[in-house]
Amino acid sequence: MQPIVVYDTNILISGMVWGGIPYDCIELAMTDRVDGVTCIEILAEFDEKLTTKLEYPRFRTSRIVTRLLGFLRMVKITNQLNG
């Protein structure tokens, strides 16, 4: 069974914008060595930070999010603990 990895907004921004070790971590999901997951909340924050803090144009953030969705699995956050 592959490890499941949730990439937070900081890793997504660092990896997809600047590269380096954060990109290497994301690449693990791109190459199916880990099961990378995300959620709408993380992607919304990612999009917001790229457009407001880094002043990326909307079309560019859209392209990056689409790329991420090509290899990350979407999960729903339910705010419920499994017991």
PyMOL CGO cylinders between C-alpha atoms (Angstrom):
from pymol import cmd
from pymol.cgo import CYLINDER

trace = [
    CYLINDER, 0.00, 0.00, 0.00, 1.34, 3.42, -0.97, 0.3, 1, 1, 1, 1, 1, 1,
    CYLINDER, 1.34, 3.42, -0.97, 1.73, 6.18, 1.60, 0.3, 1, 1, 1, 1, 1, 1,
    CYLINDER, 1.73, 6.18, 1.60, -1.01, 8.81, 1.48, 0.3, 1, 1, 1, 1, 1, 1,
    CYLINDER, -1.01, 8.81, 1.48, 0.28, 12.38, 1.44, 0.3, 1, 1, 1, 1, 1, 1,
    CYLINDER, 0.28, 12.38, 1.44, -1.67, 15.60, 1.92, 0.3, 1, 1, 1, 1, 1, 1,
    CYLINDER, -1.67, 15.60, 1.92, 0.28, 18.57, 0.60, 0.3, 1, 1, 1, 1, 1, 1,
    CYLINDER, 0.28, 18.57, 0.60, -0.47, 21.80, 2.44, 0.3, 1, 1, 1, 1, 1, 1,
    CYLINDER, -0.47, 21.80, 2.44, -0.73, 25.16, 0.69, 0.3, 1, 1, 1, 1, 1, 1,
    CYLINDER, -0.73, 25.16, 0.69, 2.84, 26.14, 1.57, 0.3, 1, 1, 1, 1, 1, 1,
    CYLINDER, 2.84, 26.14, 1.57, 4.31, 23.02, -0.04, 0.3, 1, 1, 1, 1, 1, 1,
    CYLINDER, 4.31, 23.02, -0.04, 2.12, 23.43, -3.13, 0.3, 1, 1, 1, 1, 1, 1,
    CYLINDER, 2.12, 23.43, -3.13, 3.16, 27.06, -3.57, 0.3, 1, 1, 1, 1, 1, 1,
    CYLINDER, 3.16, 27.06, -3.57, 6.84, 26.41, -2.87, 0.3, 1, 1, 1, 1, 1, 1,
    CYLINDER, 6.84, 26.41, -2.87, 6.96, 23.37, -5.13, 0.3, 1, 1, 1, 1, 1, 1,
    CYLINDER, 6.96, 23.37, -5.13, 4.90, 24.64, -8.03, 0.3, 1, 1, 1, 1, 1, 1,
    CYLINDER, 4.90, 24.64, -8.03, 6.35, 28.17, -8.04, 0.3, 1, 1, 1, 1, 1, 1,
    CYLINDER, 6.35, 28.17, -8.04, 9.97, 27.85, -6.87, 0.3, 1, 1, 1, 1, 1, 1,
    CYLINDER, 9.97, 27.85, -6.87, 10.76, 24.14, -7.16, 0.3, 1, 1, 1, 1, 1, 1,
    CYLINDER, 10.76, 24.14, -7.16, 13.47, 22.60, -5.00, 0.3, 1, 1, 1, 1, 1, 1,
    CYLINDER, 13.47, 22.60, -5.00, 12.76, 20.01, -2.32, 0.3, 1, 1, 1, 1, 1, 1,
    CYLINDER, 12.76, 20.01, -2.32, 9.03, 20.88, -2.12, 0.3, 1, 1, 1, 1, 1, 1,
    CYLINDER, 9.03, 20.88, -2.12, 8.77, 20.14, -5.85, 0.3, 1, 1, 1, 1, 1, 1,
    CYLINDER, 8.77, 20.14, -5.85, 10.60, 16.86, -5.30, 0.3, 1, 1, 1, 1, 1, 1,
    CYLINDER, 10.60, 16.86, -5.30, 7.92, 15.96, -2.73, 0.3, 1, 1, 1, 1, 1, 1,
    CYLINDER, 7.92, 15.96, -2.73, 5.12, 16.82, -5.17, 0.3, 1, 1, 1, 1, 1, 1,
    CYLINDER, 5.12, 16.82, -5.17, 6.88, 14.82, -7.87, 0.3, 1, 1, 1, 1, 1, 1,
    CYLINDER, 6.88, 14.82, -7.87, 6.40, 11.72, -5.71, 0.3, 1, 1, 1, 1, 1, 1,
    CYLINDER, 6.40, 11.72, -5.71, 2.66, 12.03, -6.35, 0.3, 1, 1, 1, 1, 1, 1,
    CYLINDER, 2.66, 12.03, -6.35, 3.19, 12.87, -10.04, 0.3, 1, 1, 1, 1, 1, 1,
    CYLINDER, 3.19, 12.87, -10.04, 5.11, 9.62, -10.49, 0.3, 1, 1, 1, 1, 1, 1,
    CYLINDER, 5.11, 9.62, -10.49, 2.68, 7.50, -8.43, 0.3, 1, 1, 1, 1, 1, 1,
    CYLINDER, 2.68, 7.50, -8.43, 5.17, 6.75, -5.66, 0.3, 1, 1, 1, 1, 1, 1,
    CYLINDER, 5.17, 6.75, -5.66, 2.72, 8.19, -3.12, 0.3, 1, 1, 1, 1, 1, 1,
    CYLINDER, 2.72, 8.19, -3.12, -1.03, 8.70, -3.19, 0.3, 1, 1, 1, 1, 1, 1,
    CYLINDER, -1.03, 8.70, -3.19, -1.27, 12.51, -3.16, 0.3, 1, 1, 1, 1, 1, 1,
    CYLINDER, -1.27, 12.51, -3.16, -4.56, 13.95, -1.95, 0.3, 1, 1, 1, 1, 1, 1,
    CYLINDER, -4.56, 13.95, -1.95, -6.03, 17.42, -1.72, 0.3, 1, 1, 1, 1, 1, 1,
    CYLINDER, -6.03, 17.42, -1.72, -9.35, 19.08, -1.01, 0.3, 1, 1, 1, 1, 1, 1,
    CYLINDER, -9.35, 19.08, -1.01, -11.27, 22.09, -2.23, 0.3, 1, 1, 1, 1, 1, 1,
    CYLINDER, -11.27, 22.09, -2.23, -10.25, 24.09, 0.85, 0.3, 1, 1, 1, 1, 1, 1,
    CYLINDER, -10.25, 24.09, 0.85, -6.52, 23.64, 0.15, 0.3, 1, 1, 1, 1, 1, 1,
    CYLINDER, -6.52, 23.64, 0.15, -6.91, 24.41, -3.55, 0.3, 1, 1, 1, 1, 1, 1,
    CYLINDER, -6.91, 24.41, -3.55, -8.98, 27.53, -2.79, 0.3, 1, 1, 1, 1, 1, 1,
    CYLINDER, -8.98, 27.53, -2.79, -6.32, 28.82, -0.39, 0.3, 1, 1, 1, 1, 1, 1,
    CYLINDER, -6.32, 28.82, -0.39, -3.60, 27.95, -2.93, 0.3, 1, 1, 1, 1, 1, 1,
    CYLINDER, -3.60, 27.95, -2.93, -5.44, 29.88, -5.66, 0.3, 1, 1, 1, 1, 1, 1,
    CYLINDER, -5.44, 29.88, -5.66, -6.06, 32.85, -3.36, 0.3, 1, 1, 1, 1, 1, 1,
    CYLINDER, -6.06, 32.85, -3.36, -2.41, 33.08, -2.26, 0.3, 1, 1, 1, 1, 1, 1,
    CYLINDER, -2.41, 33.08, -2.26, -1.12, 32.88, -5.83, 0.3, 1, 1, 1, 1, 1, 1,
    CYLINDER, -1.12, 32.88, -5.83, -3.46, 35.62, -7.06, 0.3, 1, 1, 1, 1, 1, 1,
    CYLINDER, -3.46, 35.62, -7.06, -3.34, 38.01, -4.09, 0.3, 1, 1, 1, 1, 1, 1,
    CYLINDER, -3.34, 38.01, -4.09, 0.11, 37.56, -2.54, 0.3, 1, 1, 1, 1, 1, 1,
    CYLINDER, 0.11, 37.56, -2.54, 2.11, 36.62, -5.64, 0.3, 1, 1, 1, 1, 1, 1,
    CYLINDER, 2.11, 36.62, -5.64, -0.12, 38.49, -8.12, 0.3, 1, 1, 1, 1, 1, 1,
    CYLINDER, -0.12, 38.49, -8.12, -0.39, 35.59, -10.53, 0.3, 1, 1, 1, 1, 1, 1,
    CYLINDER, -0.39, 35.59, -10.53, -2.95, 36.11, -13.29, 0.3, 1, 1, 1, 1, 1, 1,
    CYLINDER, -2.95, 36.11, -13.29, -6.10, 34.00, -12.91, 0.3, 1, 1, 1, 1, 1, 1,
    CYLINDER, -6.10, 34.00, -12.91, -5.40, 31.98, -16.09, 0.3, 1, 1, 1, 1, 1, 1,
    CYLINDER, -5.40, 31.98, -16.09, -2.01, 30.93, -14.72, 0.3, 1, 1, 1, 1, 1, 1,
    CYLINDER, -2.01, 30.93, -14.72, -3.38, 29.82, -11.34, 0.3, 1, 1, 1, 1, 1, 1,
    CYLINDER, -3.38, 29.82, -11.34, -6.11, 27.93, -13.16, 0.3, 1, 1, 1, 1, 1, 1,
    CYLINDER, -6.11, 27.93, -13.16, -3.52, 26.12, -15.25, 0.3, 1, 1, 1, 1, 1, 1,
    CYLINDER, -3.52, 26.12, -15.25, -1.51, 25.15, -12.16, 0.3, 1, 1, 1, 1, 1, 1,
    CYLINDER, -1.51, 25.15, -12.16, -4.61, 23.89, -10.31, 0.3, 1, 1, 1, 1, 1, 1,
    CYLINDER, -4.61, 23.89, -10.31, -5.60, 21.85, -13.38, 0.3, 1, 1, 1, 1, 1, 1,
    CYLINDER, -5.60, 21.85, -13.38, -2.12, 20.34, -13.45, 0.3, 1, 1, 1, 1, 1, 1,
    CYLINDER, -2.12, 20.34, -13.45, -2.37, 19.42, -9.76, 0.3, 1, 1, 1, 1, 1, 1,
    CYLINDER, -2.37, 19.42, -9.76, -5.75, 17.78, -10.32, 0.3, 1, 1, 1, 1, 1, 1,
    CYLINDER, -5.75, 17.78, -10.32, -4.13, 15.58, -12.93, 0.3, 1, 1, 1, 1, 1, 1,
    CYLINDER, -4.13, 15.58, -12.93, -2.30, 13.61, -10.24, 0.3, 1, 1, 1, 1, 1, 1,
    CYLINDER, -2.30, 13.61, -10.24, -3.80, 14.53, -6.84, 0.3, 1, 1, 1, 1, 1, 1,
    CYLINDER, -3.80, 14.53, -6.84, -6.94, 12.79, -5.62, 0.3, 1, 1, 1, 1, 1, 1,
    CYLINDER, -6.94, 12.79, -5.62, -9.71, 15.05, -4.32, 0.3, 1, 1, 1, 1, 1, 1,
    CYLINDER, -9.71, 15.05, -4.32, -11.12, 14.22, -0.90, 0.3, 1, 1, 1, 1, 1, 1,
    CYLINDER, -11.12, 14.22, -0.90, -13.95, 15.83, 1.02, 0.3, 1, 1, 1, 1, 1, 1,
    CYLINDER, -13.95, 15.83, 1.02, -13.31, 17.24, 4.48, 0.3, 1, 1, 1, 1, 1, 1,
    CYLINDER, -13.31, 17.24, 4.48, -16.23, 16.22, 6.71, 0.3, 1, 1, 1, 1, 1, 1,
    CYLINDER, -16.23, 16.22, 6.71, -15.06, 17.54, 10.10, 0.3, 1, 1, 1, 1, 1, 1,
    CYLINDER, -15.06, 17.54, 10.10, -16.03, 14.20, 11.59, 0.3, 1, 1, 1, 1, 1, 1,
    CYLINDER, -16.03, 14.20, 11.59, -13.76, 11.71, 13.28, 0.3, 1, 1, 1, 1, 1, 1,
    CYLINDER, -13.76, 11.71, 13.28, -14.07, 8.05, 12.41, 0.3, 1, 1, 1, 1, 1, 1,
    CYLINDER, -14.07, 8.05, 12.41, -14.61, 6.14, 15.58, 0.3, 1, 1, 1, 1, 1, 1,
]
cmd.load_cgo(trace, "trace")
